[in-house]
């Protein structure tokens, strides 16, 4: 008899699904890092060459390549993307689950 597998629909943000703090920031950092790493690979740059472009030493490029993103701020990753020749665009849209609530004082 085949074992039943329970499937749960994800939210679209794996970091939120696994309960990490600040999942939106983690997702943004992961996407920016993915694009930077793709750019490095497409140009066939060594980590030392990439470091020269990004303004960081080779071991930090290794951190970026290995996904150790806790070592980088979102702002620093945006700076790396710009140095790698990317335009960075930040979009805002209404949330499906607003978190801001306004309470009026009782009269």
Secondary structure, DSSP 8 states (H G I E B T S, - for coil): -----------S-HHHHTT-TTHHHHHHHHHHHHHHHHHHHHTT--HHHHHHHHTS-HHHHHHHHTT-GGGS-HHHHHHHHHHTT----------SS----------
